[in-house]
Amino acid sequence: MLLDSEAYHACIGYFADNLDLFEGVNGSEEGVLIADIVSDQIADMLLTFFQQQPQLEPAVRLTVMAEGDKLLEDIEQILGMFWNKSATPSQREFIEEYFLLLKNSLDSQVAEHA
């Protein structure tokens, strides 16, 4: 649903274009890991989406859940060696804003799959 859309590919491109936020910067030793922030954001995005879209068929819900797993893999691949590093405040802010963009993209796909 989302992962096959042009909007998703644009979002991934946007993320890749902003990798400079992660390069050469280290968060504190005891901060929250980027991997944990991304995982939490995916879970929050999906939970909110499902709460806002109760009319979706079970098959569509399962598709979206599977896409959440693939999304995690995609972002982990993009971030590579930064994945298990502590996030700086600016990295955390970027990730949170990024997931708002993804949520909007997912919402835009509902009409096509409802």
MDTraj code that builds the backbone (N, CA, C; nanometers):
import mdtraj as md
import numpy as np

residues = "MET LEU LEU ASP SER GLU ALA TYR HIS ALA CYS ILE GLY TYR PHE ALA ASP ASN LEU ASP LEU PHE GLU GLY VAL ASN GLY SER GLU GLU GLY VAL LEU ILE ALA ASP ILE VAL SER ASP GLN ILE ALA ASP MET LEU LEU THR PHE PHE GLN GLN GLN PRO GLN LEU GLU PRO ALA VAL ARG LEU THR VAL MET ALA GLU GLY ASP LYS LEU LEU GLU ASP ILE GLU GLN ILE LEU GLY MET PHE TRP ASN LYS SER ALA THR PRO SER GLN ARG GLU PHE ILE GLU GLU TYR PHE LEU LEU LEU LYS ASN SER LEU ASP SER GLN VAL ALA GLU HIS ALA".split()
xyz = np.array([
    [0.0830, -0.1180, 0.0000],
    [0.0000, 0.0000, 0.0000],
    [0.0878, 0.1247, 0.0000],
    [0.1534, 0.1533, 0.1095],
    [0.2395, 0.2723, 0.1184],
    [0.3706, 0.2518, 0.0441],
    [0.4327, 0.1369, 0.0630],
    [0.5673, 0.1155, 0.0101],
    [0.5733, 0.1124, -0.1419],
    [0.4603, 0.0924, -0.2056],
    [0.4572, 0.0916, -0.3511],
    [0.4211, 0.2278, -0.4098],
    [0.4042, 0.3270, -0.3246],
    [0.3599, 0.4578, -0.3723],
    [0.4776, 0.5493, -0.4069],
    [0.4498, 0.6441, -0.4933],
    [0.5505, 0.7450, -0.5265],
    [0.5831, 0.8293, -0.4041],
    [0.4833, 0.8524, -0.3195],
    [0.5041, 0.9321, -0.1987],
    [0.6079, 0.8664, -0.1073],
    [0.6012, 0.7341, -0.0963],
    [0.6981, 0.6639, -0.0122],
    [0.8390, 0.6774, -0.0687],
    [0.8521, 0.6612, -0.1988],
    [0.9838, 0.6730, -0.2605],
    [1.0395, 0.8144, -0.2442],
    [0.9518, 0.9139, -0.2501],
    [0.9941, 1.0520, -0.2264],
    [1.0387, 1.0700, -0.0812],
    [0.9666, 1.0071, 0.0126],
    [1.0038, 1.0170, 0.1544],
    [1.1389, 0.9503, 0.1809],
    [1.1610, 0.8348, 0.1211],
    [1.2900, 0.7666, 0.1378],
    [1.4020, 0.8516, 0.0786],
    [1.3769, 0.9113, -0.0361],
    [1.4760, 1.0006, -0.0964],
    [1.5060, 1.1194, -0.0072],
    [1.4021, 1.1735, 0.0539],
    [1.4177, 1.2857, 0.1471],
    [1.5041, 1.2440, 0.2657],
    [1.4786, 1.1249, 0.3182],
    [1.5579, 1.0753, 0.4308],
    [1.7045, 1.0620, 0.3893],
    [1.7275, 0.9998, 0.2755],
    [1.8646, 0.9798, 0.2275],
    [1.9342, 1.1134, 0.2014],
    [1.8590, 1.2115, 0.1528],
    [1.9167, 1.3440, 0.1271],
    [1.9579, 1.4160, 0.2550],
    [1.9051, 1.3724, 0.3676],
    [1.9349, 1.4379, 0.4952],
    [2.0270, 1.3559, 0.5854],
    [2.0990, 1.2625, 0.5271],
    [2.1915, 1.1800, 0.6064],
    [2.3019, 1.2628, 0.6712],
    [2.3274, 1.3818, 0.6196],
    [2.4310, 1.4658, 0.6792],
    [2.3998, 1.4989, 0.8246],
    [2.2731, 1.4883, 0.8658],
    [2.2370, 1.5084, 1.0067],
    [2.2976, 1.4011, 1.0970],
    [2.3309, 1.2876, 1.0379],
    [2.3796, 1.1738, 1.1142],
    [2.5310, 1.1556, 1.1032],
    [2.5890, 1.2106, 1.0007],
    [2.7315, 1.1900, 0.9763],
    [2.8171, 1.2830, 1.0608],
    [2.9204, 1.2267, 1.1220],
    [3.0161, 1.3055, 1.1984],
    [2.9623, 1.3614, 1.3275],
    [2.8444, 1.3158, 1.3691],
    [2.7811, 1.3661, 1.4906],
    [2.7533, 1.2477, 1.5820],
    [2.7836, 1.2639, 1.7080],
    [2.7550, 1.1576, 1.8039],
    [2.6683, 1.2116, 1.9155],
    [2.5670, 1.1343, 1.9510],
    [2.4847, 1.1690, 2.0658],
    [2.5592, 1.1308, 2.1920],
    [2.4951, 1.1533, 2.3041],
    [2.5582, 1.1174, 2.4308],
    [2.5691, 0.9661, 2.4407],
    [2.6596, 0.9208, 2.5215],
    [2.6802, 0.7765, 2.5398],
    [2.5567, 0.7075, 2.5982],
    [2.4782, 0.7823, 2.6752],
    [2.3654, 0.7209, 2.7450],
    [2.2307, 0.7611, 2.6865],
    [2.2293, 0.8208, 2.5679],
    [2.1047, 0.8645, 2.5070],
    [2.0266, 0.7499, 2.4460],
    [1.9120, 0.7845, 2.3928],
    [1.8255, 0.6864, 2.3277],
    [1.8839, 0.6517, 2.1917],
    [1.8873, 0.5235, 2.1605],
    [1.9410, 0.4781, 2.0333],
    [1.8494, 0.5185, 1.9173],
    [1.9100, 0.5497, 1.8051],
    [1.8347, 0.5827, 1.6848],
    [1.7410, 0.4670, 1.6494],
    [1.7882, 0.3441, 1.6622],
    [1.7056, 0.2267, 1.6331],
    [1.5783, 0.2261, 1.7172],
    [1.5905, 0.2623, 1.8432],
    [1.4739, 0.2639, 1.9323],
    [1.3766, 0.3756, 1.8957],
    [1.4302, 0.4902, 1.8574],
    [1.3435, 0.6018, 1.8173],
    [1.2655, 0.5644, 1.6919],
    [1.3342, 0.5074, 1.5942],
    [1.2677, 0.4676, 1.4700],
    [1.1619, 0.3612, 1.4987],
    [1.1944, 0.2621, 1.5776],
    [1.0981, 0.1567, 1.6112],
    [0.9753, 0.2145, 1.6802],
    [0.9974, 0.3043, 1.7750],
    [0.8858, 0.3674, 1.8457],
    [0.8003, 0.4514, 1.7510],
    [0.8643, 0.5217, 1.6601],
    [0.7908, 0.6050, 1.5654],
    [0.7054, 0.5201, 1.4715],
    [0.7591, 0.4082, 1.4275],
    [0.6806, 0.3184, 1.3411],
    [0.5601, 0.2654, 1.4179],
    [0.5823, 0.2202, 1.5395],
    [0.4722, 0.1682, 1.6204],
    [0.3665, 0.2760, 1.6448],
    [0.4086, 0.3962, 1.6797],
    [0.3143, 0.5058, 1.7038],
    [0.2373, 0.5412, 1.5772],
    [0.3079, 0.5449, 1.4637],
    [0.2440, 0.5794, 1.3370],
    [0.1366, 0.4763, 1.3029],
    [0.1695, 0.3486, 1.3160],
    [0.0735, 0.2442, 1.2828],
    [-0.0445, 0.2427, 1.3787],
    [-0.0181, 0.2596, 1.5057],
    [-0.1255, 0.2620, 1.6051],
    [-0.2224, 0.3763, 1.5758],
    [-0.1698, 0.4944, 1.5522],
    [-0.2528, 0.6102, 1.5208],
    [-0.3310, 0.5873, 1.3928],
    [-0.2637, 0.5360, 1.2923],
    [-0.3292, 0.5101, 1.1641],
    [-0.4468, 0.4146, 1.1817],
    [-0.4268, 0.3044, 1.2516],
    [-0.5341, 0.2068, 1.2691],
    [-0.6491, 0.2630, 1.3523],
    [-0.6174, 0.3461, 1.4506],
    [-0.7231, 0.4079, 1.5300],
    [-0.8068, 0.5037, 1.4452],
    [-0.7423, 0.5713, 1.3518],
    [-0.8117, 0.6683, 1.2679],
    [-0.8823, 0.6044, 1.1488],
    [-0.8522, 0.4790, 1.1205],
    [-0.9085, 0.4108, 1.0031],
    [-0.9756, 0.2784, 1.0427],
    [-1.0761, 0.2831, 1.1275],
    [-1.1376, 0.1569, 1.1740],
    [-1.2109, 0.0808, 1.0630],
    [-1.2395, 0.1456, 0.9511],
    [-1.3139, 0.0817, 0.8425],
    [-1.2276, -0.0093, 0.7564],
    [-1.0990, -0.0080, 0.7736],
    [-1.0114, -0.0882, 0.6882],
    [-1.0359, -0.2375, 0.7061],
    [-1.0335, -0.3058, 0.5961],
    [-1.0498, -0.4507, 0.5965],
    [-0.9287, -0.5159, 0.6642],
    [-0.9479, -0.6331, 0.7253],
    [-0.8363, -0.7026, 0.7894],
    [-0.7177, -0.7275, 0.6955],
    [-0.7432, -0.7587, 0.5706],
    [-0.6335, -0.7845, 0.4766],
    [-0.5486, -0.6593, 0.4547],
    [-0.6138, -0.5437, 0.4502],
    [-0.5404, -0.4177, 0.4332],
    [-0.4591, -0.3886, 0.5592],
    [-0.5170, -0.4147, 0.6743],
    [-0.4449, -0.3940, 0.8012],
    [-0.3192, -0.4817, 0.8070],
    [-0.3335, -0.6058, 0.7655],
    [-0.2175, -0.6956, 0.7655],
    [-0.1101, -0.6471, 0.6680],
    [-0.1522, -0.5965, 0.5544],
    [-0.0576, -0.5421, 0.4573],
    [0.0189, -0.4242, 0.5164],
    [-0.0530, -0.3358, 0.5822],
    [0.0107, -0.2182, 0.6431],
    [0.1072, -0.2608, 0.7533],
    [0.0688, -0.3596, 0.8330],
    [0.1593, -0.4093, 0.9380],
    [0.2876, -0.4654, 0.8777],
    [0.2742, -0.5430, 0.7718],
    [0.3923, -0.5991, 0.7049],
    [0.4791, -0.4877, 0.6481],
    [0.4161, -0.3838, 0.5973],
    [0.4918, -0.2707, 0.5459],
    [0.5681, -0.1991, 0.6572],
    [0.5137, -0.1996, 0.7774],
    [0.5844, -0.1410, 0.8912],
    [0.7171, -0.2119, 0.9148],
    [0.7161, -0.3445, 0.9032],
    [0.8406, -0.4209, 0.9174],
    [0.9397, -0.3867, 0.8068],
    [0.8893, -0.3760, 0.6843],
    [0.9754, -0.3430, 0.5704],
    [1.0293, -0.2002, 0.5833],
    [0.9466, -0.1107, 0.6321],
    [0.9893, 0.0271, 0.6550],
    [1.1054, 0.0316, 0.7540],
    [1.0949, -0.0462, 0.8600],
    [1.2030, -0.0541, 0.9574],
    [1.3320, -0.1017, 0.8911],
    [1.3212, -0.2041, 0.8088],
    [1.4389, -0.2559, 0.7373],
    [1.4974, -0.1514, 0.6435],
    [1.4112, -0.0786, 0.5726],
    [1.4588, 0.0242, 0.4794],
    [1.5369, 0.1331, 0.5522],
    [1.4833, 0.1797, 0.6624],
    [1.5495, 0.2881, 0.7349],
    [1.6780, 0.2382, 0.8008],
    [1.6750, 0.1157, 0.8506],
    [1.7974, 0.0588, 0.9068],
    [1.9057, 0.0505, 0.7999],
    [1.8683, 0.0130, 0.6805],
    [1.9647, 0.0034, 0.5715],
    [2.0197, 0.1418, 0.5343],
    [1.9346, 0.2411, 0.5318],
    [1.9792, 0.3767, 0.4994],
    [2.0762, 0.4284, 0.6048],
    [2.0439, 0.4047, 0.7302],
    [2.1263, 0.4592, 0.8389],
    [2.2531, 0.3799, 0.8640],
    [2.2529, 0.2532, 0.8268],
    [2.3741, 0.1723, 0.8387],
    [2.4411, 0.1811, 0.9741],
    [2.5618, 0.2317, 0.9756],
    [2.6425, 0.2330, 1.0984],
    [2.5889, 0.3272, 1.2057],
    [2.4927, 0.4129, 1.1722],
    [2.4369, 0.5055, 1.2717],
    [2.3226, 0.4417, 1.3502],
    [2.2743, 0.3282, 1.3048],
    [2.1547, 0.2644, 1.3583],
    [2.1604, 0.2426, 1.5093],
    [2.2725, 0.1958, 1.5603],
    [2.2844, 0.1664, 1.7037],
    [2.3604, 0.2729, 1.7806],
    [2.3570, 0.3951, 1.7303],
    [2.4192, 0.5090, 1.7993],
    [2.3122, 0.5865, 1.8739],
    [2.3542, 0.6581, 1.9758],
    [2.2621, 0.7453, 2.0480],
    [2.2279, 0.8651, 1.9603],
    [2.1032, 0.9060, 1.9657],
    [2.0560, 1.0167, 1.8828],
    [2.0814, 1.1514, 1.9493],
    [2.1140, 1.2489, 1.8679],
    [2.1210, 1.3869, 1.9144],
    [1.9790, 1.4434, 1.9112],
    [1.9556, 1.5554, 1.9773],
    [1.8217, 1.6165, 1.9706],
    [1.7783, 1.6490, 1.8267],
    [1.8698, 1.6958, 1.7438],
    [1.8323, 1.7291, 1.6059],
    [1.8010, 1.6028, 1.5252],
    [1.8706, 1.4943, 1.5521],
    [1.8401, 1.3687, 1.4832],
    [1.7028, 1.3175, 1.5248],
    [1.6752, 1.3241, 1.6526],
    [1.5450, 1.2798, 1.7027],
    [1.4324, 1.3637, 1.6410],
    [1.4526, 1.4942, 1.6367],
    [1.3526, 1.5835, 1.5785],
    [1.3290, 1.5505, 1.4308],
    [1.4372, 1.5277, 1.3574],
    [1.4239, 1.4920, 1.2165],
    [1.3457, 1.3622, 1.2000],
    [1.3780, 1.2611, 1.2780],
    [1.3093, 1.1317, 1.2681],
    [1.1607, 1.1485, 1.2990],
    [1.1279, 1.2241, 1.4010],
    [0.9878, 1.2446, 1.4368],
    [0.9129, 1.3185, 1.3262],
    [0.9751, 1.4201, 1.2683],
    [0.9122, 1.4930, 1.1581],
    [0.8983, 1.4037, 1.0348],
    [0.9972, 1.3209, 1.0124],
    [0.9940, 1.2286, 0.8996],
    [0.8736, 1.1353, 0.9093],
    [0.8462, 1.0870, 1.0290],
    [0.7342, 0.9954, 1.0450],
    [0.5999, 1.0656, 1.0336],
    [0.5962, 1.1949, 1.0573],
    [0.4738, 1.2699, 1.0281],
    [0.4495, 1.2729, 0.8767],
    [0.5566, 1.2906, 0.7999],
    [0.5442, 1.2860, 0.6540],
    [0.4957, 1.1487, 0.6079],
    [0.5542, 1.0438, 0.6649],
    [0.5126, 0.9084, 0.6274],
    [0.3666, 0.8825, 0.6634],
    [0.3258, 0.9292, 0.7789],
    [0.1866, 0.9111, 0.8219],
    [0.0936, 0.9802, 0.7236],
    [0.1284, 1.1008, 0.6809],
    [0.0466, 1.1711, 0.5821],
    [0.0409, 1.0933, 0.4512],
    [0.1527, 1.0363, 0.4120],
    [0.1570, 0.9560, 0.2895],
    [0.0687, 0.8323, 0.3032],
    [0.0740, 0.7692, 0.4192],
    [-0.0092, 0.6510, 0.4432],
    [-0.1561, 0.6890, 0.4408],
    [-0.1914, 0.8005, 0.5041],
    [-0.3301, 0.8466, 0.5033],
    [-0.3800, 0.8695, 0.3615],
    [-0.2947, 0.9202, 0.2756],
    [-0.3362, 0.9509, 0.1394],
    [-0.3661, 0.8240, 0.0591],
    [-0.3173, 0.7104, 0.1048],
    [-0.3395, 0.5838, 0.0350],
    [-0.4712, 0.5160, 0.0728],
    [-0.5357, 0.5647, 0.1772],
    [-0.6563, 0.4977, 0.2282],
    [-0.7672, 0.4931, 0.1247],
    [-0.7920, 0.6016, 0.0551],
    [-0.9016, 0.6048, -0.0415],
    [-0.8875, 0.4960, -0.1483],
    [-0.7656, 0.4650, -0.1819],
    [-0.7406, 0.3642, -0.2845],
    [-0.7608, 0.2214, -0.2350],
    [-0.7521, 0.2005, -0.1038],
    [-0.7543, 0.0641, -0.0503],
    [-0.8634, 0.0374, 0.0522],
    [-0.9515, 0.1327, 0.0700],
    [-1.0564, 0.1154, 0.1714],
    [-1.1658, 0.0209, 0.1242],
])
top = md.Topology()
chain = top.add_chain()
for i, resn in enumerate(residues, 1):
    res = top.add_residue(resn, chain, resSeq=i)
    for name in ("N", "CA", "C"):
        top.add_atom(name, md.element.get_by_symbol(name[0]), res)
traj = md.Trajectory(xyz[None], top)
